Amino acid sequence: MDSSSPVTLEKIISLCKRKGFVYQSADIYGGLNGIYDFGHLGTLLKNNIRKTWLESIYTANDNIFLFEGSLLGPEPVWKASGHLDSFHDPMVDCMNCKHRYRADEIDLEKACAHCGKKQWTDIKNFNMMFKTQVGASQENAAVGYLRPETAQAIFINFKNVISTNRVKMPFGIAQIGKAFRNEINPKQFLFRMREFEQMELEWFCKQEEAEHFFEFWCQKRLAYHASIGIDPAKLRLRFYEKSELAHYSQATSDIEYHFPFGWKELEGIAHRGNFDLSQHTKHSGKDLSVYDEETKESSIPTVVESSVGVDRLFLTLLFDAYEEQVVEGEEERIVLHFAPNIAPIKAAFFPLSKKLNEPMLKIFHAIQKKGYSVQFDDAGSIGKRYRRQDEIGTPLCFTYDFDSETDHKVTVRDRDTMKQERIAIDHIESYLKNHLTKKE
Ligand code: ATP
């Protein structure tokens, strides 16, 4: 077996379309740039990402509370958080063709890549939040914004979580949910979108413990990405230089992945000091400090944050799993080497002939009832069916043939090694379970 040409963004986009992982949103109306819909396999993959993330957070500490905040927030929240005044990117337009660019991403000494002319407007700051009106009448409507990050909803509910869960510090609040950014130049498919999903943990602790927890969460988060099968050689932790830090941050590091377009941020981990809670205390007039029984003093907790995009991780998993393999004497195959906990479909079931559909459907339904995400396929040659499953990353395929009627066995084929063996029908579930949970 030989591995052929390298993975590219175009190959991933084509696979996602072909197999129904991702669709361009509102495609039949010409689409909406930077916004995507997810099909059957994409939804299953996203669910697995969310599930494994939650498991990894839960098992890292017993003091984690779940939260689901609203998507719309009133103006004062974004004033306090700083988003209203400083959540913008520099933008520049070509006066000739009207193409818009992020000013920090192009060389303004050069001509417009779109039309070849060099006629730039002045650089303007463009706020990336989506603004809307909440309420029916123009005069009385309040201004609301779609949240550009999920974190602020956690900060403003911080006291509610403490009082309703009788929680003591240190503790964390975890949230998965949508965020919206009117990016000037959405690009690289799911890497930079206008509507995307974040998985965030806000960890509240004492100031003197924050450095320890920052390091703790950096290591935990790095281990998570390896636990869902991402090649550790393509992951790195990059600590920010002092000059790169946000004014309130004491330390930040990105978990970066080596994409075909370079090392880029996959997840951000930040020691945010007590900036957020202090800002909301100041702007809301509500005391967000916590009383410490030991020291008999109140203080505003320090926050360590971990934030990763579901969609950016989705794209990372596809890049990492994709391989075009040249198999001796056979056609080239595309295979996604998804880790079993991430694979959207865990196993596929094939009757060798349609005449055998009935017994194989019985087995298929029994496994499905156990809660496994599985597929049944009776169309085309077995070789073609294997290829279809390889391309969506299904770890195992089971085939029922005419001998199965008498020996009560099926053939099981492994996606990665392509090895086949015969196992008893009664052992299918335990075989599947072992395979999906085995450590490499
Ligand atoms: P970048 O520098 O790439 O714009 P950021 O530093 O603005 O990212 P954060 O605000 O730290 O990103 O958001 C946390 C995580 O959310 C990122 O690490 C990324 O995984 C994801 N994310 C941020 N912006 C987008 C986007 N426009 N589309 C998809 N995912 C995003």
Boltz pocket constraint, residues with backbone or C-beta under 6 A from the ligand:
constraints:
  - pocket:
      binder: B
      contacts: [[A, 148], [A, 149], [A, 181], [A, 183], [A, 190], [A, 191], [A, 192], [A, 193], [A, 194], [A, 196], [A, 197], [A, 198], [A, 265], [A, 266], [A, 267], [A, 268], [A, 307], [A, 308], [A, 309], [A, 310], [A, 311], [A, 312], [A, 313]]
      max_distance: 6.0
